[in-house]
């Protein structure tokens, strides 16, 4: 029998030795990558806590790159994510921060740049068993699990915007499971995050974007679509 390497399948739906350090890391990056229009062309990861100390041995670096490229946690391409990223022209860098304290031990900051120069920054934590939470988006504190079909709306914090979002979803037959508003300051930028009980169609997101006080709307599906 051939020896089993650290990136062989362990468990039913995972590549790698750790649900927190590989599957969870991949999931954070997957969600972050869906928030950049047109996909990322450049990405920088800042690793904190246990991620910073064990990322090479546990394959966290490979998993993060794989997630940005849209691979699932069981995808055999995780093992070759460095090579595939280079072939796709994805620029990447890893930074290790062993100084910052007070964060969850499995925390990563991800700075992404799209082909059009658009940039975003996301902070995520791997909470165990492959489950994750995005905790920050462009300096605004959020809470996003990615376990549901989700639309993330960036907007100006003005009256009527949230009502427009909910009406549009209702008109399109979307049943809201959870909905939260996050804002940096009253009257400035805000994010509405809606998690739904069924798939949110692209056409629905396009309609949401039509409001003049909505800057962007991005759809996140639990798994990459074919």
C-alpha positions as CSV (number, residue, x, y, z in Angstrom):
1,X,0.0,0.0,0.0
2,X,1.3,3.5,-0.9
3,X,2.0,5.8,2.1
4,X,-0.7,8.4,2.8
5,X,0.5,12.0,2.7
6,X,-0.9,15.0,4.6
7,X,-3.0,16.0,1.6
8,X,-4.7,12.7,1.1
9,X,-8.3,12.4,2.0
10,X,-9.0,12.3,5.8
11,X,-12.6,11.9,6.7
12,X,-15.5,12.0,4.3
13,X,-15.3,15.5,2.8
14,X,-11.9,17.0,3.4
15,X,-8.3,17.1,2.1
16,X,-5.6,17.7,4.7
17,X,-4.9,17.0,8.3
18,X,-7.0,19.5,10.2
19,X,-10.6,20.6,9.9
20,X,-9.7,24.0,11.5
21,X,-6.4,24.7,9.8
22,X,-7.1,23.3,6.3
23,X,-10.9,22.9,5.6
24,X,-11.7,26.0,7.8
25,X,-9.0,28.1,6.2
26,X,-10.1,27.1,2.7
27,X,-13.7,28.1,3.6
28,X,-12.7,31.5,4.9
29,X,-10.8,32.2,1.6
30,X,-13.6,30.8,-0.5
31,X,-16.1,33.3,1.1
32,X,-13.6,36.2,0.8
33,X,-13.0,35.4,-2.9
34,X,-16.7,35.5,-3.7
35,X,-16.8,39.1,-2.5
36,X,-14.4,40.6,-5.0
37,X,-16.0,41.4,-8.4
38,X,-14.6,39.3,-11.2
39,X,-12.4,37.3,-8.9
40,X,-9.0,38.1,-7.3
41,X,-5.9,38.8,-9.2
42,X,-3.8,39.6,-6.2
43,X,-4.1,38.4,-2.6
44,X,-2.2,38.9,0.6
45,X,-2.8,36.7,3.7
46,X,-1.9,37.7,7.2
47,X,-1.9,34.8,9.6
48,X,-2.4,35.1,13.3
49,X,-2.2,32.8,16.4
50,X,-2.0,29.1,15.7
51,X,-2.4,29.8,11.9
52,X,0.9,31.7,12.1
53,X,2.8,28.9,13.8
54,X,1.5,25.9,11.9
55,X,0.4,27.1,8.5
56,X,3.0,25.2,6.5
57,X,2.8,21.9,8.3
58,X,-1.0,21.8,8.3
59,X,-1.3,23.0,4.7
60,X,-3.1,26.2,5.7
61,X,-1.3,28.2,3.0
62,X,-2.3,25.7,0.2
63,X,-5.9,25.7,1.5
64,X,-6.1,29.5,1.6
65,X,-5.0,29.7,-2.0
66,X,-7.4,26.9,-3.0
67,X,-10.3,28.7,-1.4
68,X,-9.6,32.0,-3.2
69,X,-9.6,30.0,-6.5
70,X,-13.0,28.5,-5.6
71,X,-12.0,24.9,-4.8
72,X,-14.0,22.8,-2.3
73,X,-12.5,21.2,0.8
74,X,-12.4,17.8,-0.9
75,X,-10.9,19.0,-4.1
76,X,-7.6,17.1,-4.9
77,X,-6.3,20.3,-6.6
78,X,-5.6,21.7,-3.1
79,X,-2.3,19.8,-3.1
80,X,-1.2,21.8,-6.2
81,X,-2.7,25.1,-5.4
82,X,0.7,27.0,-5.5
83,X,1.3,25.8,-9.1
84,X,-2.3,26.4,-10.2
85,X,-2.3,29.9,-8.8
86,X,0.9,30.7,-10.7
87,X,-0.6,29.2,-13.9
88,X,-3.7,31.4,-13.4
89,X,-1.6,34.5,-12.8
90,X,-2.8,34.9,-9.3
91,X,-0.3,36.9,-7.3
92,X,-0.1,35.9,-3.6
93,X,1.9,36.6,-0.4
94,X,1.8,35.3,3.1
95,X,2.6,37.4,6.2
96,X,3.0,36.0,9.7
97,X,2.0,38.1,12.7
98,X,3.0,36.6,16.0
99,X,2.8,39.9,17.8
100,X,-0.9,40.8,17.7
101,X,-2.9,39.4,20.6
102,X,-6.5,39.2,21.6
103,X,-7.7,37.5,18.4
104,X,-9.2,34.0,17.9
105,X,-6.2,31.6,17.5
106,X,-7.3,30.6,14.0
107,X,-7.6,34.1,12.4
108,X,-6.5,35.2,9.0
109,X,-6.7,38.7,7.3
110,X,-7.2,38.6,3.6
111,X,-6.5,41.6,1.3
112,X,-7.8,41.1,-2.2
113,X,-7.4,43.0,-5.4
114,X,-9.5,42.4,-8.5
115,X,-8.7,42.8,-12.2
116,X,-10.3,46.2,-12.2
117,X,-8.2,47.4,-9.2
118,X,-11.1,47.1,-6.8
119,X,-9.8,46.1,-3.3
120,X,-11.4,44.6,-0.2
121,X,-10.2,43.4,3.2
122,X,-11.7,40.5,5.0
123,X,-11.0,39.0,8.4
124,X,-12.1,35.5,9.1
125,X,-11.9,32.9,11.9
126,X,-12.0,29.1,11.7
127,X,-14.1,28.0,14.7
128,X,-13.7,24.2,14.4
129,X,-15.0,21.3,12.4
130,X,-14.6,23.2,9.2
131,X,-17.0,26.0,10.3
132,X,-16.0,29.6,9.9
133,X,-17.1,33.2,10.5
134,X,-16.2,36.3,8.6
135,X,-15.8,39.0,11.2
136,X,-14.7,42.1,9.3
137,X,-15.3,43.5,5.9
138,X,-13.4,46.7,4.9
139,X,-13.2,47.8,8.5
140,X,-16.9,47.1,9.4
141,X,-17.6,44.4,11.9
142,X,-19.8,41.7,10.4
143,X,-20.9,38.1,11.1
144,X,-21.2,35.7,8.1
145,X,-21.0,31.9,8.2
146,X,-21.6,31.2,4.5
147,X,-23.7,28.3,5.3
148,X,-26.7,29.7,3.5
149,X,-27.2,31.3,0.1
150,X,-26.3,34.9,0.9
151,X,-26.3,38.3,-0.6
152,X,-23.9,40.9,0.8
153,X,-25.0,44.5,0.0
154,X,-22.8,47.5,0.4
155,X,-24.8,50.7,0.7
156,X,-25.1,54.2,1.9
157,X,-26.8,54.3,5.3
158,X,-29.9,56.1,4.2
159,X,-33.7,55.7,4.9
160,X,-35.5,53.3,2.6
161,X,-32.5,51.2,1.4
162,X,-33.1,48.2,3.6
163,X,-36.8,48.4,2.8
164,X,-35.9,48.3,-0.9
165,X,-33.7,45.2,-0.4
166,X,-36.4,43.3,1.5
167,X,-39.1,44.2,-1.1
168,X,-36.9,43.2,-4.0
169,X,-36.2,39.8,-2.3
170,X,-39.9,39.3,-1.6
171,X,-40.9,40.2,-5.2
172,X,-38.4,37.6,-6.4
173,X,-39.8,34.9,-4.1
174,X,-36.8,34.8,-1.8
175,X,-37.6,33.7,1.8
176,X,-35.2,35.4,4.2
177,X,-33.8,33.2,6.9
178,X,-31.5,35.8,8.6
179,X,-31.0,39.5,7.8
180,X,-28.5,41.9,9.6
181,X,-27.4,45.5,9.1
182,X,-23.8,46.5,9.9
183,X,-22.6,50.1,9.6
184,X,-19.3,51.9,10.4
185,X,-21.1,55.1,11.4
186,X,-24.7,56.4,11.2
187,X,-25.4,57.9,7.8
188,X,-22.2,56.6,6.2
189,X,-21.4,53.2,4.7
190,X,-23.3,50.1,5.8
191,X,-23.6,46.4,4.9
192,X,-26.8,44.4,4.7
193,X,-26.2,40.6,4.9
194,X,-29.2,38.4,3.9
195,X,-29.1,34.7,4.3
196,X,-31.9,32.8,2.5
197,X,-33.6,29.5,2.6
198,X,-33.2,28.8,-1.1
199,X,-30.9,29.9,-3.9
200,X,-30.7,33.6,-4.7
201,X,-30.7,34.1,-8.5
202,X,-28.3,36.4,-10.2
203,X,-31.2,38.4,-11.6
204,X,-32.3,39.2,-8.1
205,X,-28.9,40.6,-7.2
206,X,-29.0,42.7,-10.4
207,X,-32.3,44.2,-9.3
208,X,-30.9,45.0,-5.9
209,X,-28.0,46.9,-7.5
210,X,-30.4,49.2,-9.3
211,X,-31.1,51.3,-6.2
212,X,-29.0,54.5,-6.4
213,X,-27.8,54.3,-2.8
214,X,-26.5,50.7,-3.2
215,X,-22.9,50.6,-4.1
216,X,-22.5,46.9,-4.7
217,X,-24.2,43.5,-4.1
218,X,-22.5,40.2,-4.1
219,X,-24.0,36.7,-4.1
220,X,-22.4,33.9,-2.1
221,X,-23.5,30.3,-2.6
222,X,-22.4,27.6,-0.1
223,X,-20.5,25.8,-2.9
224,X,-19.0,26.9,-6.1
225,X,-21.4,26.5,-9.0
226,X,-20.5,24.4,-12.1
